[in-house]
Amino acid sequence: LHGLPQHPQQQQHEQDQQQQQQQQRLIIFNLFALEGYHMAEALAVPCMVAQPYLIPYSMPSGFERRFLGALPGLYQALREADERTRCVTWKDVSHWMWPLFTERWGAWRQEVLGLEPLPILTAWQQAWQGCTHGDSRSGGGGSDGGRSEGPRLPAAVPVLYGLSPCVVPAPGYWPPSIRLTGHWLVRDMHRDVVWQQQQHGDPQQQQQQQQQRGAIQQQQQRPQQQYCELP
């Protein structure tokens, strides 16, 4: 009944179901729909970038200097992050994530999604326990509290490019989170759809195929018209 306390086993079962549903969800977006990243953060679900071609823009020349001045601790953590841990690094920020830190998203994140204005920063601060903020060696104090020793960064978002490495070899300055999957062709998508329909037995397609076979059989069974030879 509503309002009665739940049994601990029932509560654990519901929590396990919610966790399984959470693990099955994934937000996929391209680099012209960065709202997907913020929405994934608000929903606490993983996300992934699927981009059919290289992004046609690059990080502004003065962005790194402004980032360092405003968030020195986070900047240092991103610069010193070990790529082998698959966490986000400065390479990810400079390659595609830098627009997420611009003024365009701050108010929307707060007012609509109920998030902090900047991504990564809060997760980085909350994940680390016992870190030292405001160290004089930071060279200045920003809104992230200056230098932090041993910060933990969130996992990097995978980026899939629909390009072949034979056409566009991956340069060394790209982050390890990028994968070149090969070109995404329309005929491959159509072939996958047809294969799925054959596997699952699409009733509409089966009916159309039967009608086509029936029409062919009727055409073959019709008696051929006899012509007489004229004298």
C-alpha positions as CSV (number, residue, x, y, z in Angstrom):
1,L,0.0,0.0,0.0
2,H,1.1,3.5,-0.7
3,G,2.8,5.1,2.3
4,L,3.8,1.9,4.0
5,P,7.5,1.2,4.5
6,Q,9.0,-1.2,1.9
7,H,10.9,-4.3,2.8
8,P,14.7,-4.0,2.5
9,Q,14.8,-6.8,-0.1
10,Q,12.1,-5.0,-2.1
11,Q,14.0,-1.8,-1.9
12,Q,17.2,-3.5,-3.0
13,H,15.4,-5.2,-5.9
14,E,14.0,-1.8,-7.1
15,Q,17.4,-0.2,-6.8
16,D,19.0,-3.1,-8.8
17,Q,16.3,-2.6,-11.5
18,Q,16.9,1.1,-11.7
19,Q,20.6,0.5,-11.9
20,Q,20.2,-1.9,-14.8
21,Q,17.9,0.5,-16.7
22,Q,20.5,3.2,-16.1
23,Q,23.2,1.1,-17.6
24,Q,21.2,0.3,-20.7
25,R,20.6,3.9,-21.6
26,L,23.0,5.8,-23.8
27,I,22.8,9.3,-25.4
28,I,24.5,9.6,-28.8
29,F,24.9,13.1,-30.3
30,N,27.0,14.8,-32.9
31,L,29.2,17.9,-32.5
32,F,26.4,20.2,-33.7
33,A,24.1,19.1,-30.9
34,L,26.2,19.5,-27.8
35,E,23.0,19.7,-25.8
36,G,23.3,15.9,-25.7
37,Y,26.4,16.1,-23.5
38,H,24.7,18.3,-20.9
39,M,21.5,16.2,-21.0
40,A,23.6,13.0,-20.3
41,E,25.2,14.7,-17.4
42,A,21.8,15.8,-16.0
43,L,20.4,12.3,-16.4
44,A,23.6,10.6,-15.1
45,V,23.8,8.4,-18.2
46,P,26.8,7.7,-20.5
47,C,27.0,9.5,-23.8
48,M,29.0,9.2,-27.0
49,V,29.8,11.4,-30.0
50,A,29.0,10.0,-33.5
51,Q,30.3,12.4,-36.1
52,P,30.3,11.6,-39.9
53,Y,33.1,14.0,-40.7
54,L,35.7,16.1,-39.0
55,I,34.6,19.2,-37.1
56,P,34.9,22.3,-39.2
57,Y,36.1,24.5,-36.3
58,S,39.0,24.7,-33.9
59,M,39.6,26.0,-30.4
60,P,40.2,29.8,-30.4
61,S,43.7,30.9,-29.8
62,G,43.0,32.8,-26.6
63,F,40.8,30.1,-25.0
64,E,43.6,28.2,-23.3
65,R,45.0,31.3,-21.7
66,R,41.5,32.3,-20.4
67,F,40.9,28.8,-19.1
68,L,44.2,28.8,-17.2
69,G,43.4,32.1,-15.6
70,A,39.9,31.1,-14.5
71,L,40.4,27.5,-13.6
72,P,44.1,26.9,-12.9
73,G,43.6,23.7,-10.8
74,L,41.4,22.0,-13.4
75,Y,43.6,23.1,-16.2
76,Q,46.7,21.5,-14.5
77,A,44.7,18.4,-13.8
78,L,43.7,18.1,-17.4
79,R,47.2,18.7,-18.6
80,E,48.7,16.1,-16.3
81,A,46.0,13.5,-16.7
82,D,47.3,10.0,-17.6
83,E,45.7,9.0,-20.9
84,R,46.1,5.3,-20.0
85,T,43.3,5.8,-17.4
86,R,40.9,6.8,-20.1
87,C,39.9,9.9,-18.2
88,V,39.2,13.3,-19.9
89,T,42.4,15.2,-20.7
90,W,43.3,18.6,-22.2
91,K,43.4,16.9,-25.6
92,D,39.7,16.2,-25.4
93,V,39.0,19.8,-24.4
94,S,41.1,21.3,-27.2
95,H,39.7,18.9,-29.8
96,W,36.0,19.2,-29.2
97,M,34.9,19.9,-25.6
98,W,36.0,23.6,-25.4
99,P,32.6,25.0,-26.5
100,L,31.0,23.3,-23.5
101,F,32.8,25.8,-21.3
102,T,31.6,28.9,-23.1
103,E,29.0,31.4,-21.8
104,R,26.4,30.0,-24.2
105,W,25.7,27.0,-22.0
106,G,26.1,28.3,-18.4
107,A,22.6,29.8,-17.9
108,W,20.9,27.0,-19.7
109,R,22.6,24.3,-17.5
110,Q,21.6,26.1,-14.4
111,E,18.0,27.2,-15.2
112,V,16.8,24.2,-17.3
113,L,18.9,21.2,-16.2
114,G,19.7,22.2,-12.7
115,L,23.5,21.8,-13.2
116,E,26.5,23.9,-12.3
117,P,27.4,26.3,-15.1
118,L,30.6,24.5,-16.0
119,P,31.0,20.8,-16.9
120,I,33.6,18.5,-15.4
121,L,34.5,21.0,-12.6
122,T,32.0,19.8,-10.0
123,A,32.6,16.1,-10.7
124,W,36.3,16.6,-10.5
125,Q,36.0,18.4,-7.1
126,Q,33.5,15.9,-5.6
127,A,35.4,12.8,-6.7
128,W,38.6,13.8,-4.9
129,Q,38.6,13.5,-1.1
130,G,41.3,15.1,1.0
131,C,42.7,17.3,-1.8
132,T,44.5,20.5,-0.9
133,H,42.9,23.7,-2.3
134,G,44.4,27.1,-2.5
135,D,48.0,26.0,-2.7
136,S,50.2,29.0,-3.1
137,R,52.1,27.1,-5.9
138,S,49.1,27.3,-8.2
139,G,50.2,30.7,-9.4
140,G,46.8,32.2,-8.8
141,G,43.4,31.3,-7.4
142,G,40.5,30.7,-9.7
143,S,36.9,29.6,-9.1
144,D,38.2,26.0,-8.8
145,G,40.2,26.8,-5.8
146,G,43.7,26.8,-7.3
147,R,46.0,23.8,-7.4
148,S,44.8,20.4,-6.3
149,E,47.1,17.4,-5.8
150,G,46.0,14.1,-7.3
151,P,42.6,15.1,-8.8
152,R,40.4,12.5,-10.3
153,L,38.8,13.4,-13.6
154,P,35.7,11.9,-15.2
155,A,35.9,9.3,-18.0
156,A,36.5,10.7,-21.5
157,V,33.5,10.6,-23.9
158,P,34.1,8.3,-26.8
159,V,34.2,10.1,-30.2
160,L,33.4,8.0,-33.3
161,Y,34.3,9.5,-36.7
162,G,32.7,8.0,-39.8
163,L,36.0,8.2,-41.6
164,S,38.6,5.6,-42.8
165,P,42.1,5.8,-41.2
166,C,43.4,5.2,-44.8
167,V,41.8,8.5,-45.8
168,V,42.4,10.5,-42.6
169,P,45.2,9.1,-40.5
170,A,44.8,9.9,-36.8
171,P,47.4,12.5,-35.8
172,G,49.3,12.1,-32.5
173,Y,47.7,15.2,-31.0
174,W,44.2,13.7,-31.0
175,P,43.0,12.3,-27.7
176,P,42.9,8.5,-27.4
177,S,39.1,8.6,-27.0
178,I,38.7,9.1,-30.8
179,R,38.0,6.2,-33.0
180,L,38.0,6.1,-36.8
181,T,35.4,3.5,-37.8
182,G,35.4,3.8,-41.5
183,H,32.9,5.5,-43.7
184,W,29.2,5.2,-42.9
185,L,27.5,4.3,-46.2
186,V,23.8,4.4,-47.0
187,R,23.9,1.0,-48.7
188,D,25.4,-0.5,-45.5
189,M,22.5,0.9,-43.5
190,H,20.0,-0.4,-46.0
191,R,21.6,-3.8,-45.9
192,D,21.5,-3.9,-42.1
193,V,17.8,-3.0,-42.2
194,V,17.0,-5.7,-44.7
195,W,19.0,-8.2,-42.7
196,Q,17.1,-7.3,-39.5
197,Q,13.8,-7.6,-41.4
198,Q,14.8,-11.1,-42.6
199,Q,15.8,-12.2,-39.2
200,H,12.7,-10.9,-37.5
201,G,10.3,-11.8,-40.3
202,D,8.8,-8.4,-41.2
203,P,5.1,-9.3,-41.9
204,Q,4.6,-6.4,-44.4
205,Q,7.7,-7.3,-46.4
206,Q,6.7,-11.0,-46.4
207,Q,3.3,-10.1,-47.7
208,Q,4.7,-7.9,-50.5
209,Q,7.1,-10.7,-51.5
210,Q,4.3,-13.2,-51.6
211,Q,2.2,-10.9,-53.8
212,Q,5.2,-10.4,-56.2
213,R,5.7,-14.2,-56.4
214,G,2.0,-14.7,-57.1
215,A,2.0,-12.2,-59.9
216,I,5.0,-13.8,-61.5
217,Q,3.4,-17.3,-61.3
218,Q,0.1,-16.0,-62.8
219,Q,2.1,-14.4,-65.7
220,Q,3.9,-17.7,-66.3
221,Q,0.7,-19.8,-66.3
222,R,-1.1,-17.7,-68.9
223,P,-1.5,-19.5,-72.2
224,Q,0.6,-18.1,-74.9
225,Q,-1.4,-16.5,-77.8
226,Q,-1.3,-18.6,-81.0
227,Y,-0.6,-16.8,-84.2
228,C,-1.5,-18.3,-87.6
229,E,0.7,-17.9,-90.6
230,L,-0.7,-15.8,-93.4
231,P,-0.6,-17.4,-96.9
